[in-house]
Amino acid sequence: MDHLIRPYGGTLQNLVATGTRAAQLKKDSQGLPAITLTQRQLCDLELIMNGAFSPLRGFMSREAYECVLEKMRLPDGLLWSMPITLDVPDTVAEKLETGGYLGLNDPEGFMLAVLRIADKWKPDRKREARLVYGTDSLNHPGVRFLFEQVHGNYVGGEIEGIQLPMHHDFETLRDTPEELRHLFEKHGWRRVVAFNTSKPMHRLHRDITLRAAKEAQANILLHPAVGMTKPGDLHYYARVHCYQAIRRHYPHNLAMLSLLPMAVRMAGPREALLNAIVRQNYGCSHFIIGPEHAAPPEVRLGGERFYPRYAAQELVAQHQEALAIRMLPVREMHYVPEDDQFLPVEQIEKEGRKGVQFTENELYDHLSHDQEIPPWFSFPDVLAELRKVCPPRRRQGITLFFTGLSGSGKSTLAKILYAKFIEAGGRPVTLLDGDVVRHNLSSELGFSRQHRDLNIRRIGFVASEITKNGGVAICAPIAPYAAARRAARELIEQHGAFIEIHVATPLEVCEARDRKGLYAKARKGLIPEFTGISDPYETPENPEIRIDTTSLTPAHAAQEIVLFLFQSGYLDDNQRIDFPGPG
């Protein structure tokens, strides 16, 4: 493979043991302490083991971590922009010793690798956020993940792999760096331009990649991230069908599709550098970087820009000499109807012309309302794949997620809505009431924050499965913490609609209604960790519906919710959900 670009750092790592060593490692690892890896950790481990993160040979030591944070360098001076760390909870960290070993298991309990512990430490995550993401704002989803999902202990050390994580889907589209390099050689590809994305591709993306290929005189690697992606991204299986569809619109043998099991961090400029390094390890000579590369999606309401447009291109350009792979920057482009092509915005404005833009939000809004997509935006077969997973709202699965204080009326409203959906027919409906779930799914849990979050995670998982299969899940837990509600939303919105309904009945009204006497017991200290008295309730900031039942009958309040669903298109025009009239 002498014709291809060299791996980053000079050597392509392959940390998976083979032959007798692999058998011995499996045998020796049976008595080791072990942890079950999270989705992000699984992605990181796979890219360490298969060489995509070369020259790394494990999760970063404290020295490497500090060098990367402060200088964007490894201890030997090699450019590296992102910390690749293994986090563990306190209960695990306190049992680990430097020089010892830790098994790394997949969720099914299979040991994938063994880590030799070089050190462990408690990071300053606020400092990490500021240095890596440029902010410690919780509105940044990468920062929020760091603060809410990452444990407070890091463990560093080299790893020895037993086996790569197993993938049972799209096996023919998954390649290690070594395998992809062999494919390039087999096809006679010497120069390859890589395109990174976590979104479906449309006409604009095809034009961008074709222009880049002409500029670099190169073939094209469509290399989408299918590990842990951004909030709001389509599930990868739906995107892969879109990629397979659009690949048919490239000239024969010009483009190849391969799936990258990488967890995105949404770290903007720093992540752009890492993405370039990874593609160099895969054998690519050029890498496309767009105006908003690796930036987080805008906040659902209000919007917030964390990185200036083109900031990723500027940082990569500053460090271009440290990389063998060459950046191909792309300017913002709009469609020009009279030319039937996409052109850079600067060129359009300079010529005094007008371009047209059709955003991702507009696309999904059109799909959800069964409206026609402009023919210049995409290809019919790509849109056909999208319509399979983004049906009109009236055919989508829905989760109605009630949240509010005890006694606010959420369970009553949930039961009324459940009865009315059952009465109307058309879609399977499931009620996940807080007390019922506690009895049947979470009877062993208490009311600590950790247990409350686990309870909501279980409800979210069940609701996501119902929603994915086109049903209606009606959930009515207290769900006092914003982070748990947000996690449920992100899980469910991959498959359908998530409608948060804040039953905003004030505490004093809830307490006055107290039919079970729970508030009175909580005031006396007989019930600890009681939401609203001795435990906080974090008020939802932007629910789809906010309703105060103080002066509304249950039927009137439920009717308001039904009217919202009808207005928003979640109910078919012919679907009747009736409430008894007066008298």
Buried (B, 14 or more C-beta within 10 A) or exposed (E): EEEBBBBBBEEBBBBBBEEEEBEEBBEEBEEBEBBEBBEBBBBBBBBBBBBBBBBBBBBBBBEBBBBBBEEBBBBEEBBBBBBBBBBBEEEBBEEBEEEEBBBBBBEEEEBBBBBBBBBBBEBEBEEBBBBBBBBBBBBBBBBBBBBBEBBEBBBBBBBBBBBBBEEEEBEEBBBBBBEBBBBBBEEEBBBBBBBBBBBBBBBBBBBBBBBBBEEBEBBBBBBBBBBBBBBBBBEBEBBBBBBBBBBEBBEEEBBBBBBBBBBBBBBBBBBBBBBBBBBBBBBBBBBBBBBBBBBBBBBEEEEEEBBEEBBBBBBBEEBEEBBBBBBBBBBBBBBBEEEEEBBBBEBBEEEEBEBEEBEEEBBBEBBBEEEEBBEBBBBEBBBEBBEEBBBBBBBBBBBBBBBBBBBBBBBBBBBBBBBBBEEBEBBBBBBBBBEEBBEEBBEEBEBEBEBBBBBBBBBBBBBBBBBBEBBBBBBBBBBBBBBBBBBBBBBBBBBBBBBBBBBBBEBEBBBEBBEEEBBEBBBEEEBEBBBBBEBEBBEBEEBBBBBBBBEBEBBEBBBBBBEBBBEBBBBBEEBEBEEEEEE
